[in-house]
């Protein structure tokens, strides 16, 4: 059985892995990976709008990996519309890259559970195989954190190099053309960053659990028996 010191740190490692699992689920569900401002370029060109008038043609957009919302501003007031990535919109995007992001996050869910299981195993008993010990916990956390980081990087690549927001904004638009004027990552994106950070923190936790505690030695006083004590 592991000592109480290691049990505490392994318990913390299992909690961090489970929190990463929950964070990824939240990031998948919430449609707030990225938000932005979209300019109705067609409306601006029609009325030859100047800088003070551009505000009337700037709308909002936000989306996640499955759905999102767009508010069109083309000079006649805002019109809100909801959209879903699957099954139609994904055809307009880089479908392979988008599906890869989802697969990576689903894989990260499984790896987070595996790393939690290894931490619980080490908390309950000392494994016979070294691969199931602290080294195994570190391995699975490196894999899980790396997969999440790869998913985050892939999403950033889709936004930066494949004009993800502009493609979504112009989906099924026949009369108007929209241009992205501002983009910023939202809470779902940063939740995924926190998930990867949890696995990185687990490596520190496992390293701390291997610090040997100083042994507490009790000093035993030797009793000296003299001739006077025997006579007494």
QUIZI-V725578 format. One record per residue. N is the residue number from 1. RES is the residue in one letter. SS is DSSP state (H for helix, E for strand, L for the rest). PSI is psi in radians with two decimals (999 if undefined). NEAR is the number of other ideal C-beta (glycine too) atoms within 8 Angstrom. Layout:
N_RES_SS_PSI_NEAR + N_RES_SS_PSI_NEAR
This chain:
1_X_L_2.33_4 + 2_X_L_2.67_9 + 3_X_L_2.97_7 + 4_X_H_-0.58_5 + 5_X_H_-0.83_8 + 6_X_H_-0.62_11 + 7_X_H_-0.72_10 + 8_X_H_-0.80_8 + 9_X_H_-0.63_12 + 10_X_H_-0.63_15 + 11_X_H_-0.70_10 + 12_X_H_-0.66_9 + 13_X_H_-0.72_16 + 14_X_H_-0.65_12 + 15_X_H_-0.69_8 + 16_X_H_-0.70_13 + 17_X_H_-0.72_18 + 18_X_H_-0.66_10 + 19_X_H_-0.65_9 + 20_X_H_-0.71_16 + 21_X_H_-0.82_12 + 22_X_H_-0.72_8 + 23_X_H_-0.70_13 + 24_X_H_-0.71_16 + 25_X_H_-0.78_9 + 26_X_H_-0.75_10 + 27_X_H_-0.62_14 + 28_X_H_-0.65_12 + 29_X_H_-0.76_5 + 30_X_L_2.32_10 + 31_X_L_0.85_12 + 32_X_L_1.00_10 + 33_X_L_-0.63_12 + 34_X_E_2.50_14 + 35_X_E_2.81_9 + 36_X_E_3.04_13 + 37_X_E_2.33_10 + 38_X_E_2.32_16 + 39_X_E_2.26_13 + 40_X_E_1.60_16 + 41_X_H_-0.62_10 + 42_X_H_-0.77_10 + 43_X_H_-0.69_12 + 44_X_H_-0.73_12 + 45_X_H_-0.59_7 + 46_X_H_-0.74_6 + 47_X_H_-0.01_8 + 48_X_L_0.93_6 + 49_X_L_2.50_9 + 50_X_L_3.11_6 + 51_X_H_-0.83_4 + 52_X_H_-0.43_5 + 53_X_H_-0.17_9 + 54_X_H_-0.43_11 + 55_X_H_-0.57_6 + 56_X_H_-0.23_8 + 57_X_H_0.18_14 + 58_X_E_2.06_11 + 59_X_E_-3.02_14 + 60_X_E_2.70_9 + 61_X_E_2.48_15 + 62_X_E_2.64_11 + 63_X_E_2.84_13 + 64_X_L_-2.65_11 + 65_X_L_-0.23_10 + 66_X_L_-0.51_8 + 67_X_E_3.02_10 + 68_X_E_-2.98_12 + 69_X_E_2.53_12 + 70_X_E_2.35_13 + 71_X_E_1.96_11 + 72_X_E_2.34_13 + 73_X_E_1.76_11 + 74_X_L_0.53_10 + 75_X_L_-0.18_8 + 76_X_L_0.43_3 + 77_X_L_2.85_4 + 78_X_E_2.44_7 + 79_X_E_2.03_7 + 80_X_E_2.43_8 + 81_X_E_2.43_8 + 82_X_E_2.62_7 + 83_X_E_2.74_12 + 84_X_E_2.53_8 + 85_X_L_-0.74_12 + 86_X_L_2.46_7 + 87_X_L_-0.17_4 + 88_X_L_-0.84_7 + 89_X_H_-0.54_11 + 90_X_H_-0.42_11 + 91_X_H_-0.47_7 + 92_X_L_-0.26_8 + 93_X_L_-3.08_14 + 94_X_L_1.56_8 + 95_X_H_-0.72_8 + 96_X_H_-0.75_6 + 97_X_H_-0.71_12 + 98_X_H_-0.76_13 + 99_X_H_-0.64_9 + 100_X_H_-0.68_9 + 101_X_H_-0.77_13 + 102_X_H_-0.77_10 + 103_X_H_-0.68_8 + 104_X_H_-0.71_13 + 105_X_H_-0.65_16 + 106_X_H_-0.66_8 + 107_X_H_-0.68_9 + 108_X_H_-0.60_15 + 109_X_H_-0.81_11 + 110_X_H_-0.74_8 + 111_X_H_-0.59_12 + 112_X_H_-0.69_16 + 113_X_H_-0.67_10 + 114_X_H_-0.78_10 + 115_X_H_-0.61_16 + 116_X_H_-0.72_12 + 117_X_H_-0.71_8 + 118_X_H_-0.67_12 + 119_X_H_-0.72_15 + 120_X_H_-0.70_10 + 121_X_H_-0.78_10 + 122_X_H_-0.42_16 + 123_X_H_-0.56_11 + 124_X_H_-0.73_5 + 125_X_L_2.93_7 + 126_X_L_1.97_7 + 127_X_L_2.59_10 + 128_X_L_-0.62_4 + 129_X_L_2.40_6 + 130_X_H_-0.53_7 + 131_X_H_-0.38_7 + 132_X_H_-0.07_10 + 133_X_L_-2.63_11 + 134_X_H_-0.61_9 + 135_X_H_-0.67_8 + 136_X_H_-0.69_12 + 137_X_H_-0.79_16 + 138_X_H_-0.71_11 + 139_X_H_-0.86_9 + 140_X_H_-0.57_12 + 141_X_H_-0.63_16 + 142_X_H_-0.75_10 + 143_X_H_-0.81_9 + 144_X_H_-0.83_16 + 145_X_H_-0.68_12 + 146_X_H_-0.68_8 + 147_X_H_-0.74_13 + 148_X_H_-0.77_17 + 149_X_H_-0.65_9 + 150_X_H_-0.68_9 + 151_X_H_-0.73_13 + 152_X_H_-0.79_12 + 153_X_H_-0.67_8 + 154_X_H_-0.70_12 + 155_X_H_-0.75_11 + 156_X_H_-0.66_8 + 157_X_H_-0.69_10 + 158_X_H_-0.67_14 + 159_X_H_-0.78_10 + 160_X_H_-0.78_6 + 161_X_H_-0.28_5 + 162_X_L_0.21_11 + 163_X_L_0.88_7 + 164_X_H_-0.83_11 + 165_X_H_-0.74_14 + 166_X_H_-0.65_10 + 167_X_H_-0.72_11 + 168_X_H_-0.72_15 + 169_X_H_-0.57_12 + 170_X_L_0.18_8 + 171_X_L_2.22_9 + 172_X_L_0.49_3 + 173_X_L_2.03_9 + 174_X_L_-0.52_3 + 175_X_L_-0.54_4 + 176_X_L_2.62_10 + 177_X_L_2.30_8 + 178_X_E_2.50_14 + 179_X_E_2.35_8 + 180_X_E_2.18_13 + 181_X_E_-0.24_8 + 182_X_E_2.44_6 + 183_X_E_2.53_9 + 184_X_E_2.51_7 + 185_X_E_2.46_7 + 186_X_L_-2.95_11 + 187_X_H_-0.63_7 + 188_X_H_-0.68_14 + 189_X_H_-0.82_13 + 190_X_H_-0.44_9 + 191_X_H_-0.69_13 + 192_X_H_-0.65_15 + 193_X_H_-0.71_9 + 194_X_H_-0.61_9 + 195_X_H_-0.81_15 + 196_X_H_-0.63_13 + 197_X_H_-0.57_8 + 198_X_H_-0.69_14 + 199_X_H_-0.61_18 + 200_X_H_-0.68_10 + 201_X_H_-0.55_9 + 202_X_H_-0.60_16 + 203_X_H_-0.68_11 + 204_X_H_-0.72_8 + 205_X_H_-0.79_12 + 206_X_H_-0.68_14 + 207_X_H_-0.71_8 + 208_X_H_-0.62_8 + 209_X_H_-0.34_12 + 210_X_L_0.02_7 + 211_X_L_2.14_6 + 212_X_L_2.28_4 + 213_X_L_2.51_6 + 214_X_L_2.38_4 + 215_X_L_2.34_4 + 216_X_L_1.96_4 + 217_X_L_2.31_4 + 218_X_L_2.28_4 + 219_X_L_2.13_4 + 220_X_L_2.08_4 + 221_X_L_2.24_4 + 222_X_L_2.29_4 + 223_X_L_2.23_4 + 224_X_L_2.22_4 + 225_X_L_2.14_5 + 226_X_L_2.97_6 + 227_X_H_-0.57_5 + 228_X_H_-0.63_6 + 229_X_H_-0.64_7 + 230_X_H_-0.71_7 + 231_X_H_-0.60_5 + 232_X_L_999_4
